[in-house]
Amino acid sequence: MSHRILVFALSLAAVASCAVGTVDPIDSSRPGPDTIEMDIVVLDPDVSADVRAPDDIRMTPDIPDAPTPDIPDTRDVLPPAPTCTSLIMPSSGSLTTMFTGTLTSSGASTCTYALDGRPAIPIMCNGTTTFRGSDVGAGMHAIRVTASGSGGTGTCTSTFEVLALPTCTVTVMPMSGNAMTIFTVMLASTGATSCAYSFDGRTPVATPCASMTSILGSALGVGMHTVVITATGAGGMGTCSGTCTVTP
């Protein structure tokens, strides 16, 4: 059996359009007409073609990704670490000076202090305390405070100086002589800014803190005599003494 498809020739110059048609598959095992008709649709060139996608094709619009929302951090946030300020007044003094320590802190529940690296001792986180220079001894000192709280620990340090008492040494040469003997008083001192000497409790006489003073035996009189040196400085006052004997 022969099958023929009739195609009608259309003049492109006259129609100026496309012919769209579909042809069903042919089953050669069944008899059929010798001629298969095909519908031809002539589109008007002045009208836009209504071209539709097959039903099995779906067009998915390009949708931008939605912004990621800000999720708050639900983890526990620790408070800031404690802070502290330690101040010792005066910054310098003697063994007899009364020092005042002032401590202020923020965010601390417990505080300790350590003097010159010694074991820590509990202390109020806000308050004052007093102590004498002799309680810590002469020298430069440092106090380290540790403030502890829920936010961790904080530290602060203060320094102060306890000045030692001035020291002096006195030597009387010769140790013995008569009225015509010239006795020499030799003085040396440390930490002193002013010095004075006194024989046998007499009125003190100022003298350089590193000096030699001469006195005639007749000015002292017969007998044993004691000379006392007073050395004064920022750390206080120190004394030393020496003796000599005037023979008849």
KEKOLGU-242527 format. One record per residue (C-alpha): residue in one letter; residue number from 1; x, y, z. Coordinates in steps of 0.02 Angstrom, whole numbers, plus 32768, in hexadecimal, padded with zeros to 4 digits. Example, Ala and Ser with C-alpha at 12.3 -4.5 7.8 and 13.67 -1.06 7.14 Angstrom:
BEGIN
  residu  num    xx    yy    zz
       A    1  8267  7F1F  8186
       S    2  82AC  7FCB  8165
REM end
This chain:
BEGIN
  residu  num    xx    yy    zz
       M    1  8000  8000  8000
       S    2  8043  80A5  7FD5
       H    3  802D  813D  8040
       R    4  8039  81E8  7FFE
       I    5  8042  828C  8057
       L    6  7FFF  831B  7FF6
       V    7  805B  83B9  8016
       F    8  800F  8453  7FCF
       A    9  8090  84C5  7F8D
       L   10  8078  8572  7FCC
       S   11  80CB  8607  7F84
       L   12  813A  8659  800C
       A   13  812C  86FE  7FB6
       A   14  8070  86F8  7FC7
       V   15  805F  86B2  8076
       A   16  80FF  86EA  80D4
       S   17  80DD  8675  8164
       C   18  8106  85C8  81A4
       A   19  809D  852E  8194
       V   20  8092  84CA  8232
       G   21  804D  841C  822C
       T   22  8054  8376  8282
       V   23  804F  82C9  8239
       D   24  8016  8235  829E
       P   25  8082  819B  8294
       I   26  8049  8120  820C
       D   27  8027  806C  8234
       S   28  8054  800D  8197
       S   29  7FFC  7F70  81D2
       R   30  7F50  7FBF  81C4
       P   31  7EFE  7FF0  8122
       G   32  7EDD  80A4  810D
       P   33  7EBB  8127  808D
       D   34  7F36  8148  8007
       T   35  7F38  81FD  8036
       I   36  7F5E  8246  80E3
       E   37  7F22  82F1  80FC
       M   38  7F8B  836B  8163
       D   39  7F43  8407  81AF
       I   40  7FA5  849E  8181
       V   41  7F95  853A  81E9
       V   42  7FC5  85D9  8195
       L   43  7FF8  865F  820E
       D   44  7FD3  8712  81EE
       P   45  8079  876F  81E8
       D   46  802C  8802  8241
       V   47  7FF7  879A  82D7
       S   48  8074  8753  8354
       A   49  8078  8698  8356
       D   50  8030  8648  83F0
       V   51  80BA  85CD  8410
       R   52  80A3  8567  84AB
       A   53  8118  84EE  84FF
       P   54  80E4  8437  8506
       D   55  8084  8403  85A0
       D   56  8115  8399  85DF
       I   57  818B  842F  85E9
       R   58  817B  84A3  867D
       M   59  81D7  8546  8684
       T   60  821F  856B  8732
       P   61  8238  8624  8757
       D   62  82E1  865A  879A
       I   63  82B9  8687  8850
       P   64  8349  86D4  88B3
       D   65  837D  8680  8954
       A   66  8328  86C6  89ED
       P   67  839F  8722  8A64
       T   68  83DC  86BF  8AF8
       P   69  838C  8704  8B96
       D   70  83FD  873D  8C24
       I   71  83F4  86BC  8CAD
       P   72  8422  8703  8D58
       D   73  84AC  86AD  8DB8
       T   74  8456  8654  8E45
       R   75  84F6  8620  8E9B
       D   76  851A  8669  8F46
       V   77  857C  870C  8F3E
       L   78  85F6  8723  8FCF
       P   79  85FE  87CB  9026
       P   80  869F  882F  9013
       A   81  8734  87FF  907E
       P   82  8743  8859  9126
       T   83  87B1  88F3  9132
       C   84  880A  893D  91C9
       T   85  8873  89D1  91FD
       S   86  88ED  89CC  928E
       L   87  8941  8A66  92D8
       I   88  89BC  8A76  9369
       M   89  89D6  8B20  93B9
       P   90  8A52  8B68  93D9
       S   91  8ABC  8B19  9352
       S   92  8B56  8B29  93C1
       G   93  8B6F  8B30  947D
       S   94  8BD3  8AF3  9510
       L   95  8BC3  8A5F  9583
       T   96  8B55  8AC9  95F4
       T   97  8AE5  8B0A  9568
       M   98  8A2F  8AD4  9564
       F   99  8A03  8A9E  94B3
       T  100  8950  8A95  9470
       G  101  891E  8A1B  93E9
       T  102  887F  8A3A  9384
       L  103  882F  89B6  9314
       T  104  879E  89CF  929C
       S  105  875A  894A  9227
       S  106  86CB  8928  91AE
       G  107  867B  8881  9186
       A  108  86D9  8827  9210
       S  109  868F  87B9  9297
       T  110  8732  8787  92EC
       C  111  87DE  87D9  92F6
       T  112  888A  87AB  9338
       Y  113  892F  8806  9348
       A  114  89E2  87C8  9347
       L  115  8A75  882F  938A
       D  116  8B19  8816  932E
       G  117  8AE3  876D  92E8
       R  118  8AB1  8724  9390
       P  119  8A15  86B5  93A2
       A  120  8973  870F  937A
       I  121  8904  874E  9407
       P  122  8848  8774  93F7
       I  123  8817  882A  93FA
       M  124  877A  8891  93DF
       C  125  8761  88BD  9328
       N  126  8739  8971  9353
       G  127  8784  89C4  93EC
       T  128  881D  8A07  9444
       T  129  889F  89C2  94BA
       T  130  8930  8A0D  951B
       F  131  89D8  89C9  954E
       R  132  8A7D  8A08  9592
       G  133  8B1C  8A08  952D
       S  134  8B6F  8998  95AE
       D  135  8AE8  8915  958A
       V  136  8B33  88F3  94DF
       G  137  8BE6  892B  94FA
       A  138  8C58  89A1  949E
       G  139  8C66  8997  93E2
       M  140  8BFC  89A2  9344
       H  141  8B5B  893E  934C
       A  142  8AD3  8907  92D3
       I  143  8A22  88D1  92FB
       R  144  89C6  886B  9278
       V  145  8908  8860  9287
       T  146  88A1  87D8  9231
       A  147  87E8  87FB  9219
       S  148  877A  8766  91EC
       G  149  86C6  8761  91AF
       S  150  864F  8709  9137
       G  151  86A8  875B  90A4
       G  152  8754  8717  90D4
       T  153  87E4  876C  912F
       G  154  883B  8813  9127
       T  155  88DA  8851  917A
       C  156  8926  88F7  91AD
       T  157  89CB  8924  91FF
       S  158  8A08  89B3  926A
       T  159  8AB6  89DA  92AB
       F  160  8AFC  8A3D  933D
       E  161  8BA2  8A53  9397
       V  162  8BCF  8A49  944E
       L  163  8C6F  8AA7  946D
       A  164  8CEA  8A5E  94E8
       L  165  8D28  8AC1  957C
       P  166  8DC9  8B1E  955A
       T  167  8E63  8AC6  959E
       C  168  8F05  8B0E  95DB
       T  169  8FAC  8ADB  9622
       V  170  901F  8B44  968F
       T  171  90D2  8B27  96C0
       V  172  9134  8B90  973D
       M  173  91F1  8B8F  972A
       P  174  9255  8B7D  9793
       M  175  91EA  8B22  9810
       S  176  9250  8B69  98A0
       G  177  92BA  8C05  98BB
       N  178  92DB  8C97  9931
       A  179  92A3  8D4A  9934
       M  180  931B  8D76  98A7
       T  181  92E1  8CEB  9836
       I  182  927D  8D16  979B
       F  183  91F1  8C9A  9789
       T  184  91A7  8C7D  96DC
       V  185  90F1  8C47  96C5
       M  186  90D8  8BEF  961C
       L  187  9024  8BDE  95E0
       A  188  8FD6  8B7B  9551
       S  189  8F1C  8B63  952C
       T  190  8EA0  8B19  94B1
       G  191  8DF4  8B5E  9487
       A  192  8E10  8BFB  94EE
       T  193  8DF4  8CAC  94B3
       S  194  8E2D  8D03  9552
       C  195  8E9A  8CD2  95E6
       A  196  8ECF  8D17  968F
       Y  197  8F43  8CE0  971B
       S  198  8F39  8CF9  97D7
       F  199  8FBB  8CD3  985E
       D  200  8F78  8C97  9903
       G  201  8EC8  8CD6  98E4
       R  202  8EF9  8D86  98B9
       T  203  8E9E  8DED  9837
       P  204  8EAC  8D97  978C
       V  205  8F1F  8DE8  970E
       A  206  8EF7  8DD7  9655
       T  207  8F7A  8D7F  95EC
       P  208  8F82  8D37  953E
       C  209  8F47  8C83  9537
       A  210  8FEE  8C4E  94F2
       S  211  906F  8CB1  9553
       M  212  90FE  8CBB  95CE
       T  213  90F4  8D2D  9665
       S  214  9185  8D55  96DA
       I  215  917A  8D83  9792
       L  216  9200  8DA2  9814
       G  217  9206  8D32  98AE
       S  218  9203  8DC9  9922
       A  219  915B  8DFB  98D6
       L  220  9114  8D55  990F
       G  221  9165  8D48  99B9
       V  222  91AF  8CB5  9A13
       G  223  914A  8C16  9A0B
       M  224  90EC  8BA6  9990
       H  225  9082  8BFF  9912
       T  226  8FF8  8BC5  989B
       V  227  8FD0  8C17  97F6
       V  228  8F25  8BF5  97AA
       I  229  8F00  8C11  96F2
       T  230  8E4F  8C31  96B5
       A  231  8E30  8C0E  95FC
       T  232  8D8A  8C48  95B5
       G  233  8D3F  8C1C  950B
       A  234  8C9D  8BF3  94AF
       G  235  8C98  8B4A  9504
       G  236  8CA0  8B96  95B1
       M  237  8D2C  8BAF  962C
       G  238  8DBC  8B3D  9659
       T  239  8E43  8B4D  96DE
       C  240  8EF0  8B0B  9701
       S  241  8F72  8B2E  9787
       G  242  9029  8B22  97B1
       T  243  9097  8B3F  984B
       C  244  913E  8B85  987C
       T  245  919C  8BA1  9920
       V  246  91FD  8C3B  9959
       T  247  927F  8C13  99DB
       P  248  92CD  8C8F  9A57
REM end
